[in-house]
C-alpha cells in the first residue's frame, strides 16, 4: 500500500529525482540525435523502440491486448495527444530553442491540464488554481518577451502546444482509460503511436532514404527509448503508486533545473536571464497550484 499523498520518505524523493533525470535526459538525447536525424524520424524511433521494450514486460505481467477496433480506439486517441503530437512539437521546437528552454515550457503542462479539465467540466477552478494559472501566464509572457516572431518564438509556441496536448491527453485518460492498468496504458499507447508515426514519418521524411546515422546518434536514440521513455514510465508508475498523483507532479519543478544543467554540461548550451526569470515564475505558479507551501507556512511554529 502506498504512502499518504502528503508523505514522502527518502526513497520516494530518490525515485522522484531519478524520474526528473530520466525525463530531463530526453531533451538532451533529442538535442544530440537531431544533429543527424529529422524530427519525425527521431520520434518514430523513440516510440517504436520504447514499445518494443515494454511489450515483453507487459506479457510477463500477464496483461492481455485490447479486443478489436473498439478496444484500441481510446489508446489511439490518447496516443495522438500524449505521444505523437507533443513529441513531434517538442523535437521540432528544439530545432529553434535550447533543451533547457524546451524543458521550462514543458513545465507548463500542469497549468494547461488544469485549464483543459476546467473547460471540460471535469474539475472546478479554485482561487488558488486561478492564481496559479495567472502567475504561469506571466511566466510565459516573460519567456516570449521580445520583438517579432523569430525562430525562438516559433520554438516557444511549439513547446506550449506540446503542453496543451498533454493536458488534452490527461482528460482523455480520465474519461476513457481510468480503469486501464498503468503499464497497459503506457504500452498500448506507444504501440498505437508507433503505427501513426510510421505513416507520418514515412510520408514526410522517408527514413529509408536518409543516410545512416553515426554511433553517437544511435546511442542517443537508444537512451531516449530505453531510459527516457520505457524505464521512465516504470519509475513514474512506482512513484504514483507509492506517493500519489499530487506528489508525482512535483517532478515538473525539477525537470527544468536538471535539463538546464545537463544542457550546459553536455551540449554547451546557455540560458538567458529572461529565460531564468520566466522559469522561476512558472515554477512559482506550480507551487501556488500545489498548495503545500502554504500548508507548511501555516503549520510552521511562530516566533514568540
C-alpha positions as CSV (number, residue, x, y, z in Angstrom):
1,X,0.0,0.0,0.0
2,X,1.4,3.4,-0.9
3,X,2.1,6.2,1.4
4,X,-0.4,9.0,2.0
5,X,-0.3,11.8,-0.6
6,X,1.3,14.3,1.7
7,X,4.1,12.0,2.9
8,X,7.3,11.2,1.1
9,X,10.2,9.2,2.5
10,X,13.8,9.3,1.3
11,X,13.2,6.5,-1.2
12,X,10.3,8.5,-2.7
13,X,12.4,11.6,-3.1
14,X,15.2,9.4,-4.7
15,X,12.7,8.0,-7.2
16,X,11.4,11.5,-7.9
17,X,14.9,12.7,-8.6
18,X,15.6,9.7,-10.8
19,X,12.4,10.4,-12.8
20,X,13.5,14.0,-13.2
21,X,16.9,12.9,-14.5
22,X,15.3,10.4,-16.9
23,X,12.8,12.9,-18.4
24,X,15.4,15.7,-18.4
25,X,17.6,13.3,-20.4
26,X,15.0,13.2,-23.2
27,X,15.7,16.8,-24.1
28,X,19.4,16.2,-24.1
29,X,19.1,13.0,-26.2
30,X,16.8,14.8,-28.6
31,X,19.4,17.6,-29.0
32,X,22.1,15.0,-29.8
33,X,20.1,12.9,-32.2
34,X,18.7,16.0,-34.1
35,X,22.2,16.7,-35.4
36,X,21.8,13.8,-37.8
37,X,18.1,12.9,-37.9
38,X,14.9,14.8,-38.9
39,X,12.4,15.3,-36.0
40,X,9.7,12.9,-37.2
41,X,12.1,10.0,-37.8
42,X,13.5,10.6,-34.3
43,X,10.1,10.5,-32.7
44,X,9.3,7.3,-34.7
45,X,12.4,5.5,-33.4
46,X,11.9,6.7,-29.9
47,X,8.3,5.4,-29.7
48,X,8.8,2.2,-31.6
49,X,11.9,1.1,-29.6
50,X,10.2,2.0,-26.3
51,X,7.1,-0.1,-27.3
52,X,9.4,-3.0,-28.1
53,X,11.0,-2.8,-24.7
54,X,7.7,-2.6,-22.8
55,X,5.8,-5.3,-24.7
56,X,7.8,-8.2,-23.1
57,X,7.3,-6.7,-19.6
58,X,3.5,-6.5,-20.4
59,X,3.5,-10.2,-21.3
60,X,5.4,-11.1,-18.1
61,X,2.7,-9.3,-16.1
62,X,0.0,-11.3,-17.9
63,X,-1.8,-8.3,-19.3
64,X,-3.8,-9.0,-22.4
65,X,-4.3,-6.9,-25.5
66,X,-7.4,-4.8,-26.2
67,X,-10.2,-6.5,-28.2
68,X,-10.9,-5.3,-31.7
69,X,-11.2,-1.7,-33.0
70,X,-13.4,-0.6,-30.1
71,X,-10.8,-1.7,-27.6
72,X,-7.9,0.0,-29.3
73,X,-9.8,3.3,-30.1
74,X,-9.2,5.0,-26.8
75,X,-5.5,4.1,-26.8
76,X,-5.1,5.6,-30.3
77,X,-6.8,8.8,-29.1
78,X,-4.6,9.1,-26.0
79,X,-1.5,8.2,-28.1
80,X,-2.2,11.0,-30.5
81,X,-2.2,13.7,-27.8
82,X,0.2,12.1,-25.3
83,X,2.9,10.9,-27.7
84,X,2.5,11.8,-31.4
85,X,1.6,15.5,-31.2
86,X,3.7,16.5,-28.1
87,X,6.8,14.5,-29.0
88,X,6.8,15.9,-32.6
89,X,6.2,19.5,-31.3
90,X,9.0,19.2,-28.7
91,X,11.6,17.9,-31.1
92,X,10.6,20.4,-33.8
93,X,10.7,23.2,-31.2
94,X,14.2,22.0,-30.2
95,X,15.4,22.9,-33.7
96,X,14.7,26.6,-32.7
97,X,15.4,26.7,-28.9
98,X,17.7,25.1,-26.3
99,X,16.8,21.9,-24.5
100,X,16.7,23.9,-21.2
101,X,14.1,26.3,-22.6
102,X,12.1,23.4,-24.0
103,X,12.1,21.8,-20.5
104,X,10.9,25.1,-19.0
105,X,8.0,25.2,-21.4
106,X,7.2,21.5,-20.7
107,X,6.8,22.6,-17.0
108,X,3.6,24.4,-18.0
109,X,1.9,21.1,-18.6
110,X,0.1,21.2,-15.2
111,X,-1.2,24.7,-16.0
112,X,-2.7,23.5,-19.3
113,X,-4.1,20.4,-17.7
114,X,-6.0,22.4,-15.1
115,X,-7.4,24.7,-17.8
116,X,-8.4,21.7,-20.0
117,X,-10.1,19.9,-17.1
118,X,-11.9,23.1,-16.1
119,X,-13.1,23.8,-19.7
120,X,-14.4,20.2,-20.0
121,X,-16.2,20.4,-16.7
122,X,-14.1,17.7,-15.0
123,X,-12.6,19.9,-12.3
124,X,-13.5,23.2,-10.7
125,X,-11.3,26.2,-10.6
126,X,-10.4,27.2,-7.0
127,X,-9.0,30.6,-6.2
128,X,-5.6,29.0,-5.7
129,X,-5.7,27.4,-9.2
130,X,-6.8,30.6,-10.9
131,X,-4.0,32.5,-9.2
132,X,-1.5,29.8,-10.3
133,X,-2.7,30.0,-13.9
134,X,-2.3,33.8,-13.9
135,X,1.2,33.6,-12.5
136,X,2.0,30.9,-15.0
137,X,0.7,33.0,-17.9
138,X,3.0,35.9,-16.6
139,X,5.9,33.5,-16.8
140,X,5.1,32.5,-20.4
141,X,4.8,36.2,-21.3
142,X,8.3,36.8,-19.8
143,X,9.7,33.9,-21.9
144,X,8.1,35.3,-25.1
145,X,9.1,38.9,-24.5
146,X,10.8,40.4,-27.5
147,X,10.0,41.9,-30.8
148,X,8.5,39.9,-33.7
149,X,8.1,36.2,-34.2
150,X,11.6,34.9,-34.7
151,X,12.8,31.3,-34.6
152,X,12.8,31.2,-30.8
153,X,9.2,32.5,-30.9
154,X,8.1,29.5,-33.0
155,X,10.0,27.1,-30.7
156,X,8.2,28.5,-27.7
157,X,4.8,28.1,-29.5
158,X,5.6,24.5,-30.3
159,X,6.6,23.9,-26.7
160,X,3.4,25.4,-25.4
161,X,1.4,23.4,-28.0
162,X,3.0,20.2,-26.6
163,X,2.0,21.1,-23.1
164,X,-1.6,21.8,-24.2
165,X,-1.6,18.4,-25.9
166,X,-0.5,16.7,-22.7
167,X,-3.4,18.4,-20.9
168,X,-5.9,17.0,-23.5
169,X,-4.3,13.6,-23.1
170,X,-4.9,13.7,-19.3
171,X,-8.6,14.4,-20.0
172,X,-8.9,11.5,-22.4
173,X,-7.2,9.1,-19.9
174,X,-9.5,10.2,-17.2
175,X,-12.6,9.7,-19.3
176,X,-11.7,6.6,-21.2
177,X,-8.8,4.7,-19.6
178,X,-9.3,5.3,-15.9
179,X,-9.6,1.6,-15.2
180,X,-6.7,0.5,-17.5
181,X,-3.6,-0.7,-15.7
182,X,-0.9,2.0,-16.0
183,X,1.6,-0.4,-17.7
184,X,-1.0,-1.4,-20.2
185,X,-1.9,2.2,-20.9
186,X,1.8,3.1,-21.5
187,X,2.5,0.1,-23.7
188,X,-0.7,0.2,-25.8
189,X,-0.4,4.0,-26.4
190,X,3.2,3.5,-27.5
191,X,2.1,0.7,-29.9
192,X,-0.7,2.9,-31.3
193,X,1.8,5.8,-31.6
194,X,4.3,3.7,-33.5
195,X,1.6,2.9,-36.1
196,X,0.7,6.6,-36.5
197,X,4.3,7.7,-36.6
198,X,5.3,5.0,-39.1
199,X,2.8,6.6,-41.5
200,X,3.7,10.2,-40.7
201,X,7.4,9.8,-40.8
202,X,7.2,7.5,-43.8
203,X,5.4,10.1,-45.8
204,X,7.3,13.2,-44.7
205,X,10.8,12.0,-44.0
206,X,11.0,8.8,-46.0
207,X,13.5,7.4,-43.4
208,X,14.8,4.7,-45.8
209,X,16.3,7.4,-47.9
210,X,18.2,9.0,-45.1
211,X,22.0,8.4,-44.6
212,X,22.8,6.0,-41.8
213,X,23.4,7.9,-38.5
214,X,26.6,7.6,-36.6
215,X,27.2,5.8,-33.3
216,X,26.5,8.8,-31.1
217,X,23.1,9.3,-32.7
218,X,22.2,5.6,-32.2
219,X,23.3,5.7,-28.6
220,X,21.2,8.8,-28.0
221,X,18.1,7.2,-29.6
222,X,18.7,4.0,-27.6
223,X,18.9,6.0,-24.4
224,X,15.9,8.1,-25.4
225,X,13.8,5.0,-25.9
226,X,15.1,2.8,-23.1
227,X,15.8,5.3,-20.3
228,X,13.7,8.4,-21.0
229,X,10.6,6.5,-22.2
230,X,10.3,2.9,-21.2
231,X,12.2,3.0,-17.9
232,X,10.8,6.4,-17.1
233,X,7.3,5.1,-17.4
234,X,8.1,2.3,-14.9
235,X,9.6,4.7,-12.4
236,X,6.7,7.1,-12.9
237,X,4.2,4.4,-12.0
238,X,6.2,3.4,-9.0
239,X,6.2,7.0,-7.7
240,X,2.5,7.2,-8.5
241,X,1.7,4.0,-6.6
242,X,3.8,4.9,-3.5
243,X,3.2,8.6,-3.2
244,X,0.1,9.5,-5.2
245,X,-0.7,11.7,-8.1
246,X,-0.1,15.0,-6.2
247,X,3.4,14.2,-5.2
248,X,4.4,12.9,-8.6
249,X,3.6,16.2,-10.3
250,X,6.5,17.8,-8.3
251,X,8.8,16.3,-11.0
252,X,7.7,19.2,-13.2
253,X,9.5,21.6,-10.9
254,X,12.7,19.5,-11.1
255,X,12.9,18.8,-14.8
256,X,13.8,22.3,-16.0
257,X,16.6,22.7,-13.4
258,X,18.1,19.3,-14.3
259,X,17.8,19.9,-18.1
260,X,19.4,23.3,-17.9
261,X,22.3,21.8,-16.0
262,X,22.7,18.8,-18.4
263,X,22.3,21.1,-21.4
264,X,25.2,23.2,-20.1
265,X,27.4,20.3,-19.3
266,X,26.6,18.0,-22.4
267,X,25.5,20.3,-25.2
268,X,27.3,23.6,-24.1
269,X,24.0,25.5,-24.0
270,X,23.4,28.7,-22.2
271,X,20.1,30.2,-21.0
272,X,19.4,33.9,-20.8
273,X,18.5,35.9,-17.7
274,X,14.9,36.4,-19.2
275,X,14.5,32.6,-19.5
276,X,15.7,32.0,-16.0
277,X,13.2,34.6,-14.7
278,X,10.4,33.0,-16.7
279,X,11.3,29.6,-15.4
280,X,11.2,30.9,-11.8
281,X,7.8,32.5,-12.3
282,X,6.4,29.3,-13.9
283,X,7.9,27.3,-11.0
284,X,6.2,29.7,-8.6
285,X,2.9,29.1,-10.4
286,X,3.2,25.4,-9.9
287,X,4.0,25.9,-6.2
288,X,0.9,28.0,-5.9
289,X,-1.3,25.4,-7.5
290,X,0.3,22.6,-5.5
291,X,-0.5,24.5,-2.2
292,X,1.7,22.6,0.1
293,X,4.0,25.6,0.6
294,X,1.1,27.4,2.2
295,X,0.2,24.5,4.4
296,X,3.9,24.3,5.6
297,X,3.9,28.1,6.4
298,X,0.6,27.7,8.3
299,X,1.9,24.8,10.3
300,X,5.3,26.4,11.0
301,X,5.8,27.4,14.7
302,X,5.6,31.1,15.1
303,X,8.4,33.0,16.9
304,X,7.3,34.1,20.4
